[in-house]
Amino acid sequence: MSEVQSLIVQAKKAYASRDKEKAKDLLLKAIDLDERNESAWMLMTAVATTLDEQLICLETCCGSTPTTKKPNRPARKSTRSKGARRPRWMPHP
């Protein structure tokens, strides 16, 4: 098991025991090692503290998938509030 996967497993355990801060710290370490890891970004949505943070995590996760297909219909307007910024704790993709 890679270090990234080990961190994700530890984060899942921390989240299951309701320790969101520890889970967030472990996920941030995993993302630092592999910023395109979908599992880490998806789990990060669970520990994000605001809707804007959750949306950023989901956008990063979905945007990092090479097999993501473009929708056949026009994309809906983002629900992210105007002027929302990436939180300081979240690395740039």
SULDALIN-V389016 format. One record per residue. RES is the residue in one small letter. SS is DSSP state (@ for helix, = for strand, . for the rest). PHI is phi in whole degrees, -180 to 180 (none if undefined). Layout:
BEGIN
res;ss;phi
RES;SS;PHI
RES;SS;PHI
END
This chain:
BEGIN
res;ss;phi
m;.;none
s;.;-73
e;@;-63
v;@;-62
q;@;-64
s;@;-62
l;@;-64
i;@;-66
v;@;-62
q;@;-63
a;@;-65
k;@;-61
k;@;-65
a;@;-64
y;@;-65
a;@;-63
s;.;-92
r;.;66
d;.;-106
k;@;-65
e;@;-64
k;@;-65
a;@;-60
k;@;-63
d;@;-61
l;@;-65
l;@;-67
l;@;-63
k;@;-65
a;@;-63
i;@;-68
d;@;-61
l;@;-78
d;.;-145
e;.;-73
r;.;-106
n;.;-76
e;@;-62
s;@;-61
a;@;-63
w;@;-66
m;@;-66
l;@;-67
m;@;-61
t;@;-63
a;@;-74
v;@;-105
a;.;-63
t;.;-95
t;.;-133
l;@;-63
d;@;-61
e;@;-64
q;@;-61
l;@;-64
i;@;-62
c;@;-62
l;@;-65
e;@;-63
t;@;-67
c;@;-62
c;@;-70
g;@;-73
s;.;-90
t;.;-84
p;.;-67
t;.;-94
t;.;-63
k;.;-98
k;.;-76
p;.;-67
n;.;-75
r;.;-106
p;.;-61
a;.;-66
r;.;-74
k;.;-63
s;.;-60
t;.;-89
r;.;-66
s;.;-64
k;.;-62
g;.;80
a;.;-65
r;.;-116
r;.;-66
p;.;-61
r;.;-60
w;.;-76
m;.;-97
p;.;-69
h;.;-77
p;.;-69
END
